[in-house]
Amino acid sequence: MVVDTPTSRREVVEHQAVRRPEGSGTTGAMLAVIVIGAIALATVIILFAMNQQQDTSNVNTASQPPQTIVQQPAQQPPVIVNEPAPAAQPAPVIINPGAPGGTTLGNASADANIQAAIDKKLSDDPVLSTLGVTATFMDGKATLIGTVKTQTQKSQVERAVRSVKGVKAVDNQIIVSAM
């Protein structure tokens, strides 16, 4: 700087130095550390307070006696199981005492004996007894009723019934059906 006075002219150099005492100001890093510390402290205090509330609620439930909840199964209607009838049932004996053709009491007992022989013949055979075929006998004639899988089985039943003594005719009404 130049100073002009009426008598002289001189140059004056002034230095102004601004000095700050060390450590008297806060830097950006210090400010960030303080903010993070305050947030961490607030978080710890909040978690502590929440934990205290849970502890008091646990104490309240612990003082009450435990409750047992029992669920009863729903009532359901009973299940009814129908078992199939056994395959080898004896055929019914049909006796018509007043039938035309002169059936007498003697013929009825003979028919019953032949019926029993037919039933025995069918039930004693291991193959024929499983087919479920019914045979009825009256006045020398056997009637066969039922369902089989093959024509061979149908023929086997007819041959077995024809071989019984006293059978004069066979009415084979067995149906062949691939079940």
Residue pairs with C-beta under 8 A, 6 or more apart in sequence:
1 11
1 12
1 13
1 14
2 9
2 10
2 11
2 12
3 9
3 10
3 11
3 12
87 129
87 130
87 131
87 132
88 122
88 123
88 129
88 130
88 132
89 132
89 134
90 119
90 123
91 115
91 118
91 119
91 134
91 135
91 136
92 134
92 136
93 111
93 112
93 115
93 136
94 136
94 138
95 108
95 111
95 112
95 138
96 103
96 138
97 103
97 105
97 108
99 139
101 139
103 139
107 139
110 166
111 137
111 138
111 139
113 166
114 137
114 164
114 165
114 166
114 167
115 135
115 136
115 137
117 164
117 165
117 166
118 135
118 137
118 142
118 161
118 164
118 167
119 135
121 128
121 160
121 161
121 163
121 164
122 128
122 129
122 133
122 135
122 157
122 160
122 161
123 129
125 160
127 153
127 156
128 156
128 157
128 160
131 146
131 148
131 153
131 157
132 146
132 147
133 144
133 145
133 146
133 148
133 157
133 174
134 144
134 145
134 146
135 142
135 143
135 144
135 145
135 157
135 161
136 142
136 143
136 145
137 143
137 167
140 166
140 167
140 168
140 169
141 167
141 168
141 169
141 170
141 171
142 161
142 162
142 164
142 167
142 169
142 170
142 171
143 170
143 171
143 173
144 157
144 158
144 161
144 170
144 171
144 172
144 173
144 174
145 173
145 174
146 157
146 174
146 175
147 174
147 175
147 176
147 177
147 179
148 154
148 157
148 174
148 175
148 176
148 177
149 176
149 177
149 178
149 179
150 176
151 176
153 176
154 172
154 174
154 176
157 172
157 174
158 170
158 172
158 174
161 167
161 170
162 170
